[in-house]
Amino acid sequence: DEMATEIPMSQLVFTKETLNISVVNKKKWTSAQVLSSEILQGFTCTTVRKASKSKIKNLVHACRPRKGRKKVALKESQLTCMYNLLDESLNQNFNEYPADMLLYFNSKDVEKTNCRSYFSAVGAADFSVSSPILNKGQQLFSEARGGISGFNLGKEEVSVLGSLSCRLNSSYIQNSDPSILENLKSCQDFSESQVAAMETLLLSGKTSYGNVTTWNKQTLQNLAPLPLYLTENVWSHIQFLHYILTSRKNHNKEKLKSLFKHINPRRVKRGAGCTVGNVTSITVRDPSFPFGYDLTQFDLCLDVPVLKENLNFICEKVDDDSFQEVILRKLNEAYPSGVSEENVQVLNSVSRSATLSDISKWSITKIDTLSALMKPEDGSWEAAKSNAVITKYLDTPGNSLGTSELNAIDANICSLDVTVIKNITPENLRNAKSLNVESCSLEQKRVLYEISNTSFSSQRSNPTNHYNLINNYLGKTASSHSH
């Protein structure tokens, strides 16, 4: 499976049964499990319906989430296809199927003794993938609740709900057994009312985490990732406020920004000069940095020479937008003639707070610099800023939108002008990973479709294979050209 993720789309050719593939070196593979996520998510029901039951099972199993590989994004038509093709041979080991496919199971498919394991498995599904008219989320939630009445869910009932607890409103959360907090740890996000309900439950002192005033670093780590969502309603009761996750890169930058605002003092101290202690090389290596500095003190206590010597450590740990703006301003002071590539490469999420004027002063000539700036884990780019970064790179003689560049910018390709996108060669697009073009305009998609159509022209003799390779670039305009 690890090898599969390294096989480029351009080196894969589907056989008539689609579940066996051949690589350019002619080595044969006999299982769909070696296919990359991009290939797996491109299958059509027409392609697989005549395959043997065992090969269909292989395809379904290959689409399950796997460690080290991104989720196979499947559409409703593909999920219902999987279900219908296996309808008579479904088993009770629900982990054998993609969680999204479980949304389409019927009551006849789940034995009563296995209800708990089913609801636990389906709780990991993306409910937005199913048509709104089916109302799958509410339907499954109602089935999971069974005959429960009122808002007070007991421990047993909470256990049955599993990840479906993410759909509970505030009334359920604050009145249910405290074990519901364990279920909520798997949720992707919360509404303000859900957060308020969690805080009510935590502040009651009736949870396994005890009285909030007794919490320490270990308590907060045990609660992860819930502390990312808590507000000053809770943080104001905690004496141990040095909780800044050391594994910051594993968490959503927006949540870290919000967390910092809630736990860091926002008061503005009067008087001249730094009063809480100068930022030093030792200070920036503390896991809690920059906790303890309000915006004014961060500005006054961070000297330009210290910033220059410790830029990588500082940018790695500062998530607050206002603090990042201070860093960028001082960086311009440090390098009035322009910021070198070495320094630009370590900006991390600080780069997202830059202005167009800031970006104009950066040196961006190397693919390593472009790749560092485009890392998705550092947050999304505003289109104008992304355009400025990529354009600055392309302004360097010899630079172009090659395969490496396309892999680096991915979804940010939608920030480029159509005239720039037209310069992508069919060969470079063919050798690149399948790009995320969801936010592209129809005109941008049309241009990318035309390039991809040429890129994979050798596959036209097999319409199904050809479609699977270009369908990512099909917009409404492009689709009309493909018929």
For each residue, the residues with C-beta under 8 A, 3 or more apart:
1: 4 5 33 34 66 68 69
2: 5 6 68
3: 6 7 34
4: 1 7 33 34 35 36 69
5: 1 2 36 37 68 69
6: 2 3
7: 3 4 11 12 23 34 35 36
8: 11 12 431 433
9: 12 36 38 39 433 434 469
10: 430 431
11: 7 8 23 24
12: 7 8 9 21 22 23 35 36 39
13: 21 22 459 465
14: 18 21 47 462 464 465 468
15: 18 19 20 21 22
16:
17: 20 50 51 52 55
18: 14 15 43 47 48 51 464
19: 15 31 32 48 51 55 58 59
20: 15 17 28 29 30
21: 12 13 14 15 29 34 35 39
22: 12 13 15 26 27 28 29
23: 7 11 12 26 27 29
24: 11
25:
26: 22 23
27: 22 23
28: 20 22
29: 20 21 22 23 34
30: 20
31: 19 34 58 62
32: 19 35 40 55 58 59 61 62
33: 1 4 58 61 62
34: 1 3 4 7 21 29 31
35: 4 7 12 21 32 39 40 62
36: 4 5 7 9 12 39 40
37: 5 40 41 69 70 71 72 73
38: 9 41 42 433 434 472
39: 9 12 21 35 36 42 43 468
40: 32 35 36 37 43 59 62 63 72
41: 37 38 63 72 73 74 78
42: 38 39 468 469 471 472
43: 18 39 40 47 48 59 78 468
44: 47 48 78 464 467 468
45: 48 49 77 78 81 85
46: 49 464
47: 14 18 43 44 464 468
48: 18 19 43 44 45 51 55 56 59 81 85
49: 45 46 81 85
50: 17
51: 17 18 19 48 55 56 59
52: 17 55 56
53: 56 57 85 86 89
54: 57 58
55: 17 19 32 48 51 52 58 59
56: 48 51 52 53 59 60 82 85 86
57: 53 54 60 61 86 89
58: 19 31 32 33 54 55 61 62
59: 19 32 40 43 48 51 55 56 62 63 82
60: 56 57 63 64 82 86 96 97 98 101
61: 32 33 57 58 64 96 97
62: 31 32 33 35 40 58 59 72
63: 40 41 59 60 72 74 82 98 101
64: 60 61 95 96 97 98
65: 69 71 72 98 99 124
66: 1 69
67:
68: 1 2 5
69: 1 4 5 37 65 66
70: 37
71: 37 65
72: 37 40 41 62 63 65 98
73: 37 41
74: 41 63 78 79 82 98 100 101 129
75: 78 79 129
76: 79 80 129 130 131
77: 45 80 81
78: 41 43 44 45 74 75 81 82
79: 74 75 76 82 83 98 100 101 103 104 129
80: 76 77 83 84 104
81: 45 48 49 77 78 84 85
82: 56 59 60 63 74 78 79 85 86 97 98 101
83: 79 80 86 87 90 101 104 105
84: 80 81 87
85: 45 48 49 53 56 81 82
86: 53 56 57 60 82 83 89 90
87: 83 84 90
88:
89: 53 57 86
90: 83 86 87 105 109
91: 96
92: 110 111 114 117
93: 96
94: 97 102 114 117 118 121 122
95: 64 121
96: 60 61 64 91 93
97: 60 61 64 82 94 101 102 121
98: 60 63 64 65 72 74 79 82 101 102
99: 65 102 121 122 123 124 125 126
100: 74 79 103 125 126 129
101: 60 63 74 79 82 83 97 98 104 105
102: 94 97 98 99 105 118 121 122 125
103: 79 100 122 125 127 129 130 136 140
104: 79 80 83 101 130 136
105: 83 90 101 102 109 110 118 122
106: 109
107: 110 143
108:
109: 90 105 106
110: 92 105 107 114 115 118
111: 92 114 115
112: 115
113:
114: 92 94 110 111 117 118
115: 110 111 112 118 119 144 160
116: 119 120 159 160 162
117: 92 94 114 120 121
118: 94 102 105 110 114 115 121 122
119: 115 116 122 123 140 143 144 160 161 162 164
120: 116 117 123 162 163
121: 94 95 97 99 102 117 118 124
122: 94 99 102 103 105 118 119 125 140 163 164
123: 99 119 120 161 162 163 164 165 166 183 186
124: 65 99 121 163 186
125: 99 100 102 103 122 129
126: 99 100 129
127: 103 130 136 137
128:
129: 74 75 76 79 100 103 125 126
130: 76 103 104 127 134 136 137
131: 76 134
132: 135
133:
134: 130 131 139
135: 132 138 139
136: 103 104 127 130 139 140
137: 127 130 140 141 167
138: 135 141 142 167
139: 134 135 136 142 143
140: 103 119 122 136 137 143 144 164
141: 137 138 144 145 161 164 167
142: 138 139 145
143: 107 119 139 140 146
144: 115 119 140 141 160 161 162 164
145: 141 142 148 157 161
146: 143 160
147:
148: 145 153 157
149:
150:
151: 171 172 175 176
152: 175 176
153: 148 157 158 161 172 175 176 177 180
154: 157 158 176 177
155: 158 159 177 179
156: 159 160
157: 145 148 153 154 160 161 176 177
158: 153 154 155 161 165 176 177 179 180 183
159: 116 155 156 162 179
160: 115 116 119 144 146 156 157
161: 119 123 141 144 145 153 157 158 164 165 168 183
162: 116 119 120 123 144 159 165 183
163: 120 122 123 124 166 183 186 187
164: 119 122 123 140 141 144 161 167
165: 123 158 161 162 168 173 180 183 184 187
166: 123 163 183 184 186 187 188
167: 137 138 141 164
168: 161 165 172 173 176 180 194
169: 172 173 193 194 197
170: 173 174 193 194 196 197
171: 151 174 175 197
172: 151 153 168 169 175 176 180 197
173: 165 168 169 170 176 180 184 194 197 198 201
174: 170 171 197 198 200 201
175: 151 152 153 171 172
176: 151 152 153 154 157 158 168 172 173 180
177: 153 154 155 157 158 180
178: 181 201 206 207 208
179: 155 158 159 182 183 208
180: 153 158 165 168 172 173 176 177 183 184 201
181: 178 184 185 198 201 202 207 209 223 226
182: 179 185
183: 123 158 161 162 163 165 166 179 180 186
184: 165 166 173 180 181 187 190 194 198 226
185: 181 182 224 225 226
186: 123 124 163 166 183
187: 163 165 166 184 190
188: 166
189:
190: 184 187 194 195 198 229
191: 194 195
192: 195 196
193: 169 170 196 197
194: 168 169 170 173 184 190 191 197 198
195: 190 191 192 198 199 229 230 231
196: 170 192 193 199 200 233
197: 169 170 171 172 173 174 193 194 200 201
198: 173 174 181 184 190 194 195 201 202 226 229 230
199: 195 196 202 203 230 231 233 234
200: 174 196 197 203 204
201: 173 174 178 180 181 197 198 204 206 207
202: 181 198 199 207 209 212 230 234
203: 199 200 212 233 234 237
204: 200 201 207
205: 210 211 212
206: 178 201
207: 178 181 201 202 204 210
208: 178 179
209: 181 202 212 215 219 222 223
210: 205 207 214 215 219
211: 205 214 215
212: 202 203 205 209 215 234 237 238
213: 237 238 239
214: 210 211 219
215: 209 210 211 212 219 220 238 240
216: 219 220 240
217: 220 221 240 242 243
218: 221 222
219: 209 210 214 215 216 222 223
220: 215 216 217 223 224 227 240 243
221: 217 218 224
222: 209 218 219
223: 181 209 219 220 226 227
224: 185 220 221 227 228 245
225: 185 228 229 251 255
226: 181 184 185 198 223 229 230
227: 220 223 224 230 243 259
228: 224 225 245 251 252 255 256 258 259
229: 190 195 198 225 226 255 258
230: 195 198 199 202 226 227 233 234 235 259 262
231: 195 199 234 235 262
232: 235 236 262 263
233: 196 199 203 230 236
234: 199 202 203 212 230 231 237 238
235: 230 231 232 238 241 262 263
236: 232 233
237: 203 212 213 234
238: 212 213 215 234 235 241 243
239: 213
240: 215 216 217 220 243
241: 235 238 263 291
242: 217 287 288 291
243: 217 220 227 238 240 263 288
244: 248 259 260 287 288 289 291 317
245: 224 228 248 250 251 256
246: 287
247: 250 251
248: 244 245 251 256 316 317 319
249: 377
250: 245 247
251: 225 228 245 247 248 255 256
252: 228 255 256
253: 256 257 319 349 352 377 378 379
254: 257 258 379
255: 225 228 229 251 252 258 259
256: 228 245 248 251 252 253 259 260 319
257: 253 254 260 261 319 320 321
258: 228 229 254 255 261 262
259: 227 228 230 244 255 256 262 263
260: 244 256 257 263 264 291 319 320
261: 257 258 264 266 320
262: 230 231 232 235 258 259
263: 232 235 241 243 259 260 291
264: 260 261 290 291 292 293 294 320
265: 292 294
266: 261 294 295
267: 294
268: 294 295 296
269: 275 276 294 296 297
270:
271: 275
272:
273: 300
274: 277 278 297 300 301
275: 269 271 297 300
276: 269 292 293 297 301
277: 274 283 301
278: 274 283 301 303 306
279: 283 284 289 290 293 298 301 302 303 306 314
280: 283 284 306
281: 284 285 306 309 310 313
282: 285 286
283: 277 278 279 280 286 289
284: 279 280 281 289 306 310 313 314 317
285: 281 282 289 313
286: 282 283 289
287: 242 244 246
288: 242 243 244 291 292
289: 244 279 283 284 285 286 314 317
290: 264 279 293 298 317 318 320 323
291: 241 242 244 260 263 264 288
292: 264 265 276 288
293: 264 276 279 290 297 298 301 323
294: 264 265 266 267 268 269 297 298
295: 266 268 298 299 320 322 323 326
296: 268 269 299 300
297: 269 274 275 276 293 294 300 301
298: 279 290 293 294 295 301 302 323 326
299: 295 296 302 326
300: 273 274 275 296 297
301: 274 276 277 278 279 293 297 298
302: 279 298 299 306 307 314 326 327 330
303: 278 279 306 307
304: 307 308 330 333 334
305: 308 309
306: 278 279 280 281 284 302 303 309 310
307: 302 303 304 310 311 314 327 330 331 334
308: 304 305 311 334
309: 281 305 306
310: 281 284 306 307 313 314
311: 307 308 314 315 331 343 346
312: 315 316 346
313: 281 284 285 310 316 317
314: 279 284 289 302 307 310 311 317 318 327
315: 311 312 318 327 346 347 348 349 350
316: 248 312 313 346 348
317: 244 248 284 289 290 313 314
318: 290 314 315 323 324 327 350
319: 248 253 256 257 260 323 324 349
320: 257 260 261 264 290 295 323 324
321: 257 324 325 353
322: 295 325 326
323: 290 293 295 298 318 319 320 326 327
324: 318 319 320 321 327 328 349 350 352 353
325: 321 322 328 329 353
326: 295 298 299 302 322 323 329 330
327: 302 307 314 315 318 323 324 330 331 350
328: 324 325 331 332 350 353 354 355 358
329: 325 326 332 333
330: 302 304 307 326 327 333 334
331: 307 311 327 328 334 335 339 343
332: 328 329 335 336 339 358 361
333: 304 329 330 336
334: 304 307 308 330 331
335: 331 332 338 339 340 343 361
336: 332 333
337:
338: 335 361 362 363
339: 331 332 335 343 344 361 362 363
340: 335 343 344 363
341: 344 345 363 364 365 366 368 369
342: 345 346
343: 311 331 335 339 340 346 347
344: 339 340 341 347 351 362 363 364 369 372 373
345: 341 342 368 369 372 373
346: 311 312 315 316 342 343 372
347: 315 343 344 350 351 354 372 373
348: 315 316 351 375 378
349: 253 315 319 324 352 353 378 379
350: 315 318 324 327 328 347 353 354
351: 344 347 348 354 373 378
352: 253 324 349 378 379 380 381 382 385
353: 321 324 325 328 349 350
354: 328 347 350 351 358 359 385
355: 328 358 359
356: 359 360 384 385 388
357: 360 361
358: 328 332 354 355 361 362
359: 354 355 356 362 385 388 389 392
360: 356 357 388 392
361: 332 335 338 339 357 358
362: 338 339 344 358 359 389 392
363: 338 339 340 341 344 369
364: 341 344 369 370 373 389 392 393 396
365: 341 369 393 396 399
366: 341 369 370
367: 370 371 404 405 408
368: 341 345 371 372
369: 341 344 345 363 364 365 366 372 373 393
370: 364 366 367 373 374 389 390 393 405 408 409
371: 367 368 374 375 404 408
372: 344 345 346 347 368 369 375
373: 344 345 347 351 364 369 370 389
374: 370 371 381 389 408 409 410 412
375: 348 371 372 378
376: 379 380 410 411
377: 249 253
378: 253 348 349 351 352 375
379: 253 254 349 352 376
380: 352 376
381: 352 374 385 386 389 412 415
382: 352 385 386
383: 386 387 414 415
384: 356 387 388 415
385: 352 354 356 359 381 382 388 389
386: 381 382 383 389 390 409 412 415
387: 383 384 390 391 415 416 417
388: 356 359 360 384 385 391 392
389: 359 362 364 370 373 374 381 385 386 392 393
390: 370 386 387 393 394 409 412 415 416
391: 387 388 394 395 416 420
392: 359 360 362 364 388 389 395 396
393: 364 365 369 370 389 390 396 399 405
394: 390 391 399 400 401 420
395: 391 392 399
396: 364 365 392 393 399
397:
398:
399: 365 393 394 395 396 405
400: 394 405 423 428
401: 394 405 406 409 420 421 423 424 428
402: 405 406 428
403: 406 407 428 431 432
404: 367 371 407 408
405: 367 370 393 399 400 401 402 408 409
406: 401 402 403 409 410 413 424 428 429 432 433 435
407: 403 404 410 432 433
408: 367 370 371 374 404 405
409: 370 374 386 390 401 405 406 412 413
410: 374 376 406 407 413 433 435 436
411: 376 414 435 436 437 438 439
412: 374 381 386 390 409 415 416
413: 406 409 410 416 421 435 437 440 444 448
414: 383 411 437 438 439 440 441 444
415: 381 383 384 386 387 390 412
416: 387 390 391 412 413 420 421 444
417: 387 420 421
418: 421 422 443 444 447
419: 422 423
420: 391 394 401 416 417 423
421: 401 413 416 417 418 424 444 447 448
422: 418 419 447 451
423: 400 401 419 420
424: 401 406 421 428 429 448 451
425: 428 429 451
426: 429 430 451 452 454 455 457
427: 430 431 455
428: 400 401 402 403 406 424 425 431 432
429: 406 424 425 426 432 448 451 452 455
430: 10 426 427 452 455 456
431: 8 10 403 427 428
432: 403 406 407 428 429 435
433: 8 9 38 406 407 410
434: 9 38 472
435: 406 410 411 413 432 448 472 473
436: 410 411 439
437: 411 413 414 440 444 445 448 472 473
438: 411 414
439: 411 414 436
440: 413 414 437 444 445 448 475
441: 414 444 445
442: 445 446 475 476 477
443: 418 446 447 477
444: 413 414 416 418 421 437 440 441 447 448
445: 437 440 441 442 448 449 473 474 475 477 478
446: 442 443 449 450 475 477 478 481
447: 418 421 422 443 444 450 451
448: 413 421 424 429 435 437 440 444 445 451 452 473
449: 445 446 452 453 470 473 474 475 477 478 481 482
450: 446 447 453 454 478 481
451: 422 424 425 426 429 447 448 454 455 473
452: 426 429 430 448 449 455 456 469 470 472 473
453: 449 450 456 457 470 482
454: 426 450 451 457
455: 426 427 429 430 451 452 469 470
456: 430 452 453 459 460 466 469 470
457: 426 453 454 460
458:
459: 13 456 462 465 466 469
460: 456 457 463 466
461:
462: 14 459 465 466
463: 460 466 467
464: 14 18 44 46 47 467 468
465: 13 14 459 462 468 469
466: 456 459 460 462 463 469 470
467: 44 463 464 470 471 482
468: 14 39 42 43 44 47 464 465 471
469: 9 42 452 455 456 459 465 466
470: 449 452 453 455 456 466 467 473 474 482
471: 42 467 468 474
472: 38 42 434 435 437 452
473: 435 437 445 448 449 451 452 470 478
474: 445 449 470 471 478 479 482
475: 440 442 445 446 449 478 479
476: 442 479 480
477: 442 443 445 446 449 480 481
478: 445 446 449 450 473 474 475 481 482
479: 474 475 476 482 483
480: 476 477 483
481: 446 449 450 477 478
482: 449 453 467 470 474 478 479
483: 479 480
